[in-house]
Amino acid sequence: MDPLSQFDAIIPEFQKLALGTGLDQLDAQTPCEKWAVRDLFGHIIGGATTFAAVVRGDEPPAIPEPRDDAMAATANAALADVDSAFRSPGAMERTVATPFGEMPGETFARLLAFDLLMHTTDLARATGQSFTVPDDVVSGVDAFTRVALTPELRGPETFAPEVEPAAGATQLDRLVAFSGRR
């Protein structure tokens, strides 16, 4: 499955969860040990804003500092922008200078799909909301991630070492455990 189809399934779910997040939940702990919900929103806003510019070949702009009551809207707009950037002509074929080194746009889009799926899960768990991503999307993200998430990409600021998933875990839960989340 191509990464744009993965975006079609994951981005609306994140956006729905973002809109369902109350102001009183911004300080709730996420499965990322160092992040509260507001930090997760900041990561999505900063990453999507920067990545949209990188994919377009532009200089990344300053990252907006939204008010608490605008976090969801700002994150959702940033996700719509990065989605649009990856859909621009030639974006998937062009070599992109990413924070992780140069890579084809398609590879970078797949990394973003993985990151966004993990953070959608984080947001749902932190706020007590549910979401649905089709099994074929999870399978596609999982297949890519198992190859791409090398030990060099793991660390205190990225992904922790893999943890053992619970007995009977879903494929998404196994992917979450692979990403180092408990």
C-alpha positions as a Markdown table, in Angstrom:
| # | Residue | x | y | z |
|---|---|---|---|---|
| 1 | Met | 0.0 | 0.0 | 0.0 |
| 2 | Asp | 1.4 | 3.4 | -1.0 |
| 3 | Pro | 2.0 | 6.0 | 1.8 |
| 4 | Leu | -0.6 | 8.4 | 0.4 |
| 5 | Ser | -3.3 | 5.8 | 1.0 |
| 6 | Gln | -1.9 | 5.3 | 4.5 |
| 7 | Phe | -2.2 | 9.1 | 5.0 |
| 8 | Asp | -5.8 | 8.9 | 3.8 |
| 9 | Ala | -6.6 | 6.5 | 6.7 |
| 10 | Ile | -4.4 | 7.9 | 9.4 |
| 11 | Ile | -4.5 | 11.7 | 9.1 |
| 12 | Pro | -8.4 | 11.9 | 9.5 |
| 13 | Glu | -8.2 | 9.7 | 12.5 |
| 14 | Phe | -5.6 | 11.9 | 14.2 |
| 15 | Gln | -7.6 | 15.0 | 13.2 |
| 16 | Lys | -10.8 | 13.6 | 14.7 |
| 17 | Leu | -9.0 | 12.7 | 18.0 |
| 18 | Ala | -7.4 | 16.2 | 18.1 |
| 19 | Leu | -10.8 | 17.8 | 17.8 |
| 20 | Gly | -12.1 | 15.5 | 20.5 |
| 21 | Thr | -9.3 | 16.5 | 22.9 |
| 22 | Gly | -10.4 | 18.8 | 25.7 |
| 23 | Leu | -8.4 | 21.6 | 27.1 |
| 24 | Asp | -8.3 | 19.8 | 30.4 |
| 25 | Gln | -6.5 | 16.9 | 28.7 |
| 26 | Leu | -3.5 | 18.8 | 27.4 |
| 27 | Asp | -1.4 | 17.9 | 30.4 |
| 28 | Ala | -2.4 | 14.2 | 30.3 |
| 29 | Gln | 0.5 | 11.8 | 30.0 |
| 30 | Thr | 1.0 | 10.1 | 26.7 |
| 31 | Pro | 2.7 | 6.7 | 26.2 |
| 32 | Cys | 5.8 | 8.7 | 25.2 |
| 33 | Glu | 7.3 | 9.0 | 28.7 |
| 34 | Lys | 8.5 | 12.6 | 28.3 |
| 35 | Trp | 5.4 | 13.9 | 26.6 |
| 36 | Ala | 2.1 | 15.2 | 27.7 |
| 37 | Val | -0.7 | 15.7 | 25.1 |
| 38 | Arg | 0.4 | 19.3 | 24.5 |
| 39 | Asp | 3.9 | 18.1 | 23.8 |
| 40 | Leu | 2.5 | 15.6 | 21.3 |
| 41 | Phe | 0.6 | 18.4 | 19.6 |
| 42 | Gly | 3.8 | 20.5 | 19.5 |
| 43 | His | 5.7 | 17.6 | 17.9 |
| 44 | Ile | 3.0 | 17.1 | 15.2 |
| 45 | Ile | 2.8 | 20.9 | 14.5 |
| 46 | Gly | 6.6 | 21.3 | 14.4 |
| 47 | Gly | 7.2 | 18.1 | 12.4 |
| 48 | Ala | 4.4 | 18.5 | 9.8 |
| 49 | Thr | 5.2 | 22.2 | 9.3 |
| 50 | Thr | 8.9 | 21.5 | 8.8 |
| 51 | Phe | 8.4 | 18.4 | 6.7 |
| 52 | Ala | 5.9 | 20.1 | 4.4 |
| 53 | Ala | 8.6 | 22.7 | 3.6 |
| 54 | Val | 11.3 | 20.1 | 3.2 |
| 55 | Val | 9.2 | 18.1 | 0.8 |
| 56 | Arg | 8.5 | 21.2 | -1.3 |
| 57 | Gly | 12.2 | 22.2 | -1.2 |
| 58 | Asp | 11.5 | 25.3 | 0.8 |
| 59 | Glu | 13.2 | 26.7 | 3.9 |
| 60 | Pro | 11.3 | 25.5 | 6.9 |
| 61 | Pro | 9.3 | 28.4 | 8.5 |
| 62 | Ala | 9.2 | 29.3 | 12.2 |
| 63 | Ile | 7.1 | 26.9 | 14.1 |
| 64 | Pro | 3.8 | 28.4 | 15.4 |
| 65 | Glu | 3.2 | 28.5 | 19.1 |
| 66 | Pro | -0.5 | 28.0 | 19.3 |
| 67 | Arg | -2.7 | 28.9 | 22.2 |
| 68 | Asp | -4.1 | 26.0 | 24.1 |
| 69 | Asp | -7.5 | 26.5 | 22.5 |
| 70 | Ala | -6.0 | 26.4 | 19.0 |
| 71 | Met | -3.7 | 23.4 | 19.4 |
| 72 | Ala | -6.0 | 20.9 | 17.6 |
| 73 | Ala | -6.7 | 23.3 | 14.8 |
| 74 | Thr | -3.1 | 24.2 | 14.3 |
| 75 | Ala | -2.0 | 20.5 | 14.3 |
| 76 | Asn | -4.8 | 19.6 | 11.9 |
| 77 | Ala | -3.8 | 22.4 | 9.5 |
| 78 | Ala | -0.2 | 21.3 | 9.7 |
| 79 | Leu | -1.1 | 17.7 | 8.8 |
| 80 | Ala | -3.3 | 18.9 | 5.9 |
| 81 | Asp | -0.3 | 21.0 | 4.6 |
| 82 | Val | 2.2 | 18.1 | 4.8 |
| 83 | Asp | -0.3 | 15.8 | 3.1 |
| 84 | Ser | -0.7 | 18.4 | 0.3 |
| 85 | Ala | 3.1 | 18.7 | 0.0 |
| 86 | Phe | 3.5 | 14.9 | -0.4 |
| 87 | Arg | 0.8 | 14.9 | -3.1 |
| 88 | Ser | 2.5 | 17.6 | -5.2 |
| 89 | Pro | 3.9 | 16.5 | -8.5 |
| 90 | Gly | 7.2 | 14.6 | -8.2 |
| 91 | Ala | 7.2 | 14.7 | -4.4 |
| 92 | Met | 7.4 | 10.9 | -4.0 |
| 93 | Glu | 10.2 | 10.5 | -6.6 |
| 94 | Arg | 12.4 | 13.5 | -5.5 |
| 95 | Thr | 15.3 | 13.1 | -3.1 |
| 96 | Val | 14.4 | 15.0 | 0.1 |
| 97 | Ala | 17.0 | 16.4 | 2.6 |
| 98 | Thr | 15.3 | 15.2 | 5.8 |
| 99 | Pro | 16.4 | 15.5 | 9.4 |
| 100 | Phe | 17.3 | 11.9 | 9.1 |
| 101 | Gly | 19.4 | 12.3 | 6.0 |
| 102 | Glu | 18.6 | 12.3 | 2.3 |
| 103 | Met | 16.0 | 9.9 | 1.1 |
| 104 | Pro | 13.4 | 9.4 | -1.6 |
| 105 | Gly | 10.1 | 11.3 | -0.9 |
| 106 | Glu | 8.2 | 8.0 | -0.8 |
| 107 | Thr | 10.5 | 6.6 | 2.0 |
| 108 | Phe | 10.1 | 9.8 | 3.9 |
| 109 | Ala | 6.3 | 9.6 | 3.5 |
| 110 | Arg | 6.4 | 6.1 | 4.9 |
| 111 | Leu | 8.4 | 7.2 | 7.9 |
| 112 | Leu | 5.8 | 9.9 | 8.5 |
| 113 | Ala | 2.9 | 7.4 | 8.2 |
| 114 | Phe | 4.6 | 5.3 | 10.9 |
| 115 | Asp | 5.3 | 8.2 | 13.2 |
| 116 | Leu | 1.8 | 9.6 | 12.7 |
| 117 | Leu | 0.2 | 6.2 | 13.4 |
| 118 | Met | 2.1 | 5.9 | 16.6 |
| 119 | His | 1.1 | 9.4 | 17.7 |
| 120 | Thr | -2.5 | 8.8 | 16.8 |
| 121 | Thr | -2.4 | 5.8 | 19.1 |
| 122 | Asp | -0.6 | 7.9 | 21.8 |
| 123 | Leu | -3.3 | 10.6 | 21.5 |
| 124 | Ala | -6.1 | 8.1 | 21.7 |
| 125 | Arg | -4.7 | 6.4 | 24.8 |
| 126 | Ala | -3.9 | 9.6 | 26.6 |
| 127 | Thr | -7.3 | 11.1 | 26.0 |
| 128 | Gly | -9.4 | 7.9 | 26.3 |
| 129 | Gln | -10.7 | 8.1 | 22.8 |
| 130 | Ser | -11.0 | 5.4 | 20.2 |
| 131 | Phe | -10.0 | 5.4 | 16.6 |
| 132 | Thr | -10.0 | 3.0 | 13.7 |
| 133 | Val | -7.3 | 2.4 | 11.1 |
| 134 | Pro | -7.9 | -0.5 | 8.6 |
| 135 | Asp | -5.9 | -3.6 | 9.1 |
| 136 | Asp | -4.3 | -3.4 | 5.7 |
| 137 | Val | -3.0 | 0.1 | 6.6 |
| 138 | Val | -1.5 | -1.2 | 9.8 |
| 139 | Ser | 0.0 | -4.1 | 8.0 |
| 140 | Gly | 1.6 | -1.8 | 5.4 |
| 141 | Val | 3.0 | 0.5 | 8.0 |
| 142 | Asp | 4.3 | -2.5 | 10.0 |
| 143 | Ala | 6.0 | -4.1 | 7.1 |
| 144 | Phe | 7.9 | -0.9 | 6.3 |
| 145 | Thr | 8.7 | -0.1 | 9.9 |
| 146 | Arg | 10.2 | -3.5 | 10.7 |
| 147 | Val | 12.8 | -2.9 | 8.0 |
| 148 | Ala | 13.3 | 0.9 | 8.4 |
| 149 | Leu | 13.4 | 1.2 | 12.2 |
| 150 | Thr | 17.0 | 0.2 | 12.7 |
| 151 | Pro | 18.9 | 0.4 | 16.0 |
| 152 | Glu | 20.6 | 3.6 | 14.8 |
| 153 | Leu | 17.1 | 5.3 | 14.7 |
| 154 | Arg | 16.4 | 4.3 | 18.3 |
| 155 | Gly | 17.4 | 6.6 | 21.2 |
| 156 | Pro | 16.1 | 8.8 | 24.0 |
| 157 | Glu | 14.6 | 11.4 | 21.6 |
| 158 | Thr | 13.2 | 9.0 | 19.0 |
| 159 | Phe | 12.1 | 5.4 | 19.6 |
| 160 | Ala | 12.9 | 3.3 | 22.7 |
| 161 | Pro | 14.0 | -0.3 | 22.4 |
| 162 | Glu | 11.4 | -2.8 | 21.4 |
| 163 | Val | 9.2 | -4.1 | 24.3 |
| 164 | Glu | 7.3 | -7.4 | 24.5 |
| 165 | Pro | 3.7 | -7.0 | 23.4 |
| 166 | Ala | 1.0 | -8.4 | 25.7 |
| 167 | Ala | -0.4 | -11.8 | 24.9 |
| 168 | Gly | -3.1 | -11.6 | 22.3 |
| 169 | Ala | -2.0 | -8.2 | 21.2 |
| 170 | Thr | -3.4 | -6.8 | 17.9 |
| 171 | Gln | -1.1 | -6.0 | 15.0 |
| 172 | Leu | -1.3 | -2.4 | 16.0 |
| 173 | Asp | -0.4 | -3.2 | 19.6 |
| 174 | Arg | 2.6 | -5.3 | 18.4 |
| 175 | Leu | 3.7 | -2.3 | 16.2 |
| 176 | Val | 3.3 | 0.0 | 19.2 |
| 177 | Ala | 5.5 | -2.4 | 21.3 |
| 178 | Phe | 8.0 | -2.5 | 18.4 |
| 179 | Ser | 8.2 | 1.3 | 18.6 |
| 180 | Gly | 9.3 | 1.0 | 22.3 |
| 181 | Arg | 6.0 | 2.1 | 23.8 |
| 182 | Arg | 4.5 | 0.2 | 26.7 |
